[in-house]
Amino acid sequence: MRVLVLHSHPVESSYGNALYMQTLESLKTAGHEVDDCNLYAENFDPVLSRHDRMVYHDYPENTELVKDYVDRLKLAEGLVIVTPVWNFGFPAILKGYFDRVWLPGVSFDLVDGKVESRLRHIRKLGAVLTYGATPFRAFVAGNPPKKIVKRVLRAQINPRRSVTFLAHYDMNNCTAETRSAFMGKVKTAMERF
Ligand SMILES: Cc1cc2nc3c(=O)[nH]c(=O)nc-3n(C[C@H](O)[C@H](O)[C@H](O)COP(=O)(O)O)c2cc1C
């Protein structure tokens, strides 16, 4: 499969970046072709501008400023997101990626007022997330990032497909052991992706 891996951690030496590298390596080991999309390293501009909003529904004009990202998404047969959780959501650069790239005509079409997916070419979805919060605190907060992955993105791609959702919670109290155990979990899951 050709797997698009989206990453949004600003620090190269972070554990989040190590999870990203592990994800890339394990997917390659499994024989997948990997498109590594490190949004910070690529200086992705996440701001949906006035112009972007004016042409938002006008395919293909709406894709002109993000054509490379649209082409990469269209080629994807698998999608994996590797990101920290910020304010119980995605970092702005990743949120902006969805705003600016998952456009009408690209990820969905409005047909008689109903959303129809244009992402059926993606056969598998995965996410590797890190939280500062414990599972209980995330649960009490409604765990929006988990719902975005398991409900929103999954529904947009194909609700019939399963999702590989991996999370290291409680990073505020993590140890070398918990980080290593989670890295192993990511390795195994991505080698089976
Ligand atoms: C700006 C910012 C906002 C954060 N907001 C949350 C949050 O709402 N919920 C949470 O569980 N952790 C939150 N965290 C903690 C990060 O998820 C945690 O630090 C990260 O997953 C671990 O990676 P890092 O410390 O290497 O960046 C936040 C961290 C930052 C920097």
The ligand as a Gaussian input file, in Angstrom:
#p B3LYP/6-31G(d) Opt

LIG

0 1
 C        0.439000      23.758000      23.602000
 C        0.211000      22.476000      24.327000
 C       -1.067000      22.109000      24.671000
 C       -1.310000      20.884000      25.292000
 N       -2.599000      20.533000      25.567000
 C       -2.861000      19.287000      26.031000
 C       -4.196000      18.854000      26.206000
 O       -5.169000      19.571000      25.997000
 N       -4.394000      17.570000      26.608000
 C       -3.364000      16.712000      26.865000
 O       -3.626000      15.564000      27.187000
 N       -2.094000      17.118000      26.725000
 C       -1.811000      18.374000      26.308000
 N       -0.521000      18.779000      26.129000
 C        0.571000      17.842000      26.458000
 C        1.082000      17.143000      25.222000
 O        0.109000      16.335000      24.622000
 C        2.302000      16.306000      25.578000
 O        3.277000      17.164000      26.061000
 C        2.822000      15.600000      24.379000
 O        1.913000      14.658000      23.936000
 C        4.119000      14.936000      24.682000
 O        5.017000      15.309000      23.721000
 P        6.138000      16.424000      23.947000
 O        6.140000      16.804000      25.387000
 O        7.379000      15.787000      23.463000
 O        5.729000      17.569000      23.081000
 C       -0.231000      20.023000      25.575000
 C        1.073000      20.419000      25.265000
 C        1.305000      21.621000      24.652000
 C        2.715000      22.006000      24.292000

